[in-house]
Structure formats: C-alpha cells, structure tokens
Amino acid sequence: SLGIDEHKEPITIYPNPTTNRAVYITNTDGTERIEIYDVSGRKIDTLNKVHDHTSRRTIIKFSNTSSGLYVLRVNETSKLIVVND
C-alpha cells in the first residue's frame, strides 16, 4: 500500500467569519500543507496550528494577525477567510 486514501472525505473549513479568532479544518490527518496569506499575497509565517487526531480536525488560531481577509490554503484548496476580533 502506498498509504494514499483516494476515498478521503472533503476538507471543510469553518466558521467563516472566524469565531474567537479560530478556524477549524475537518477531515485532516495532520499531514496537510496549510498556508495562510494576507490579501496582498504575503505569506503569514506565525501559524498557530493544532491537530486533533481523535476528531480528525485541525485548529488554526489567528492570534498574531490583524482582523481582515486572509487566504487559507490547505493542500490544493484555497478559501477566503474573514478574521474578526
């Protein structure tokens, strides 16, 4: 086995806008490439990311970023996220 599961459930990103400056990504296994960019395309390096193996969920906290629009990229999927205080 190559370790590739072709029947993976789709990734869901919620809530949007964020609640308590956090966003949840479902159906993750902790190996996903997760990147965040501001609207000018600059990569945000201070990514506070925690993966919970039991719930297969990754939590991203926007604690060191300003409120505003961000692009959250998970592997090949990109989504515009609104971060509120």
N, C-alpha and C positions, 0 to 999 in steps of 0.2 A: 504494500500500500504506500502511496506517495504522501499520504496524510492530507490529501485535498478532498474536502467535502463539497461536492457540487450541488448538494441539496440544502445549502445554508439558507436560513431564513433571512429575509431582507433586514438591513440595518434601519432602525428608526431613531430619529433624533428629536428629543422633546425636553422641556416645553420651549416654545418659541413664541413670544419673548421669554427670556430666562426667568426662573424663579430663584430668589436668593443667590443670584449671580452664578447659577449652576445649570448645566445641561446634561442630559442622560442620553447615552447611546446604547440601544438594546442589541441583543444577538451578537455580542462581541466575545472573542476568546482571549483577548489580551495581546494578540499579535498584530492587530491592525496598525496601519500607519496613520496617525492622527496629526493633522497640522491645522493651525489657525492663522489666518491672515487678516489684517485690517483692510478697509476698503481701498486703500491706495496700493494694496498688493504686498505690503511689508509683512514678513513672517513674524509671528509672535513667538518668542523663544521660551518665555516663562510659562510653560504649560503645566498646570496642576491637574494631574490625571491619576485616577484611582480605578482599578479594575476589580470587580467583584465576581469571582468565578462561580459562586453559587447562583446568582441571578443572571449571569452572563451579560452584565451591564457595565459600561464604563462611565464614570462621572468626570466631567470636566468642570473645574471651578475657575471662573473669570475674576479671581480675587485681585490680581495685579494689573487689571486693564481698566480703561475708562469705559463708561457707558457708550453705546453706539452700535454700529453694524460691523459684523465680522463674518468672514467666510470660514466655515468649519469643513475641512476635507478629511474624509475617512476612506482610506484606500482610493478608489476612483470616484467616490460620491462626494459632491460638494453641496453645501447648503448655506444659505444666508441666515445668520443668527442675529437677533436683536438682544443686546445685553442691557438690562435696566438695573438701576440701583434699587 
